[in-house]
Amino acid sequence: MSDKLLILVGSPRRNGNTATLAEAVQRGGEAAGTDVAVRFLDDQISGFLRDCRNCRQANGECSISDRYRALFFEDFLPARGVIFCSPIYWYGVSAQTKAFFDRSFCYYAASYPGSKDVLEAMTGKRLGLVLTSEETYAGAALGIVHQIQEFSRYTHSDFTGVVRGFGNSRGEVRHDPMNPVREAERLGAEILTRPYSDYRLETPRTPRVWPQAAEVR
């Protein structure tokens, strides 16, 4: 697995708020010296997951003729870090983003000849999430955060950060006083190195979260 960062943009708008934050993620990653690739999902995906039992070709490959296979094998699987950028549509991710997850089933299902290698390459990534919406209600994003959290758990990956930006007209997210543009740049810069912890009862723990900090008395 390379130190590549893949940014998946689930909005069809090239100059919208989601794209604005995706560009910020890209700037942050490149400033940190990371190899960054940005992909708009509607350039890659033309259809939803079908019934693989009826759709799969004789050699095990998916018969849907689009660029998803190249995206999955050439960009997603080799990447160490992946940041999903999506608008919030009806309190979920965009259809393009959901289709990315759904279509992966074709390649990790046991009916795909290389599924064992795919499953191995899907694990151990550093994942991040960037969301945009007009609505500022905190609960609007909870279902999406939970989905990525569970995907991370399922793939033994580290869910390292969430950025939310608010705006309606295109690019308005730049004026969000919480400065999500800056936070998106930080996520892009730190996605591969940001400290991550997910404790269990048996997890070895030290008295400090930041060992280099001076003890406060």
C-alpha positions in Angstrom: 0.0 0.0 0.0 1.5 3.3 -1.1 1.4 6.7 0.7 -1.2 7.9 -1.8 -4.2 9.9 -0.8 -7.4 9.4 -2.8 -10.1 12.1 -2.7 -13.5 10.8 -3.9 -16.0 13.6 -4.7 -19.6 12.5 -4.6 -21.1 15.8 -5.9 -21.7 16.3 -9.7 -21.0 20.1 -9.3 -17.4 21.0 -10.2 -17.7 24.4 -8.6 -20.0 23.6 -5.7 -19.3 23.5 -1.9 -18.3 19.9 -1.8 -15.8 20.5 -4.6 -14.5 23.6 -2.8 -13.7 21.5 0.3 -12.3 18.7 -1.8 -9.9 21.2 -3.4 -8.9 22.3 0.1 -8.2 18.7 1.1 -6.0 18.4 -2.1 -4.1 21.5 -1.2 -3.4 20.2 2.3 -2.3 16.8 1.1 0.0 18.2 -1.6 1.5 20.8 0.8 2.4 17.8 3.0 4.2 16.1 0.2 1.6 13.5 -0.4 0.7 11.9 -3.7 -2.9 13.0 -4.2 -5.5 11.9 -6.7 -9.0 13.5 -7.0 -11.8 11.7 -8.6 -15.3 12.9 -9.3 -17.5 9.8 -8.9 -19.9 10.7 -11.7 -17.0 10.5 -14.1 -16.4 6.9 -13.0 -19.8 5.3 -12.2 -22.6 5.0 -14.7 -24.8 2.5 -13.0 -25.7 0.9 -9.7 -24.9 -2.6 -8.4 -26.9 -5.3 -10.1 -27.4 -9.0 -9.3 -23.9 -10.4 -9.7 -25.3 -13.9 -10.2 -26.9 -12.8 -13.5 -24.6 -9.8 -14.4 -21.1 -11.2 -13.8 -19.1 -12.2 -16.9 -17.8 -15.8 -17.3 -14.3 -14.7 -16.2 -15.7 -13.2 -13.0 -15.6 -9.6 -14.1 -18.4 -7.1 -13.7 -20.3 -6.5 -17.0 -21.2 -2.9 -16.2 -19.3 -0.9 -18.8 -17.9 2.1 -17.0 -14.7 3.2 -15.2 -15.5 1.9 -11.8 -13.1 -1.1 -12.0 -10.2 1.2 -12.9 -11.1 3.5 -10.0 -11.4 0.7 -7.5 -8.2 -1.2 -8.5 -5.9 1.6 -9.7 -6.9 4.3 -7.2 -8.8 3.0 -4.2 -7.1 -0.3 -3.4 -3.5 1.1 -3.6 -4.3 4.2 -1.6 -3.3 4.4 2.1 -5.6 7.3 2.7 -9.1 7.9 1.3 -11.3 10.9 2.0 -14.9 10.8 1.0 -16.4 14.2 0.1 -20.2 14.3 -0.3 -23.1 16.7 0.0 -25.8 15.6 2.5 -28.8 14.5 0.5 -31.8 13.5 2.6 -29.6 12.9 5.6 -27.4 10.5 3.7 -24.5 10.6 1.2 -25.1 11.3 -2.5 -26.2 8.4 -4.8 -22.7 8.5 -6.4 -21.0 8.0 -3.1 -23.3 5.2 -2.1 -22.8 3.5 -5.4 -19.1 3.5 -4.8 -19.5 1.3 -1.7 -22.2 -0.9 -3.3 -20.3 -1.6 -6.5 -17.2 -2.8 -4.5 -19.2 -5.9 -3.5 -18.7 -7.3 -7.0 -15.0 -7.6 -6.3 -14.8 -8.7 -2.7 -17.6 -11.3 -3.1 -16.4 -14.9 -3.1 -17.7 -15.3 -6.6 -14.9 -12.9 -7.9 -11.7 -14.9 -8.6 -9.4 -12.4 -6.9 -11.6 -11.6 -3.9 -9.0 -12.7 -1.3 -6.5 -10.2 -2.7 -9.2 -7.5 -2.8 -10.2 -8.0 0.8 -6.6 -7.7 1.9 -6.1 -4.5 -0.1 -9.3 -3.0 1.3 -8.0 -3.2 4.9 -5.9 -0.9 7.0 -6.6 2.4 5.4 -6.7 5.9 6.9 -10.2 7.3 6.2 -11.7 10.7 6.4 -15.1 12.3 5.7 -16.0 15.8 4.3 -19.6 16.8 4.2 -21.5 19.9 3.0 -25.0 21.0 3.6 -27.3 24.0 3.9 -28.7 22.7 7.1 -26.5 23.3 10.2 -28.4 20.9 12.4 -25.7 18.6 14.0 -27.9 15.5 13.6 -28.1 15.8 9.9 -24.7 14.1 9.5 -25.0 11.4 12.2 -26.2 8.7 9.8 -23.3 9.3 7.4 -20.7 9.5 10.1 -22.0 6.2 11.5 -21.9 4.6 8.0 -18.2 5.5 7.5 -17.5 4.5 11.1 -18.9 1.1 10.4 -17.2 0.8 7.1 -13.9 1.6 8.9 -14.6 -1.0 11.5 -15.5 -3.6 8.9 -12.3 -3.0 6.9 -10.0 -2.6 10.0 -9.3 1.0 8.9 -8.8 4.1 11.0 -11.5 6.8 10.7 -9.4 9.8 11.4 -11.5 12.9 10.9 -14.7 14.6 9.9 -15.1 18.1 8.4 -18.5 19.7 7.9 -19.1 22.9 5.9 -22.3 24.9 5.5 -23.5 26.8 2.5 -26.2 26.8 -0.2 -25.0 28.8 -3.2 -22.0 27.4 -5.0 -18.8 28.1 -3.1 -20.6 29.8 -0.2 -18.9 27.3 2.1 -15.8 29.6 2.0 -17.7 32.1 4.1 -18.6 29.6 6.8 -17.3 31.2 10.0 -16.2 27.8 11.3 -13.6 27.8 8.5 -14.2 24.3 7.1 -11.8 25.2 4.2 -8.9 25.4 6.8 -10.1 22.2 8.5 -10.3 20.4 5.2 -6.7 21.5 4.4 -5.6 20.1 7.8 -7.4 16.8 7.2 -5.6 16.5 3.8 -2.3 17.3 5.3 -2.7 15.0 8.4 -4.7 12.1 7.1 -1.7 9.7 7.0 -0.1 10.9 10.2 -2.9 12.1 12.5 -2.9 10.3 15.9 -5.8 7.8 16.1 -7.1 5.8 19.0 -10.0 3.4 19.4 -9.8 1.9 22.9 -11.0 -1.5 24.1 -11.0 -2.7 27.6 -7.8 -4.6 27.0 -6.0 -1.8 25.1 -2.7 -0.9 26.7 -3.0 2.7 27.7 -0.6 5.3 29.1 -1.6 8.2 31.5 -1.1 10.7 28.7 -2.7 11.2 25.3 0.2 13.4 24.2 3.4 11.9 25.6 5.5 14.9 24.6 3.4 17.4 26.7 4.8 18.5 30.1 2.9 17.1 33.0 0.3 19.6 34.4 0.3 19.9 38.2 
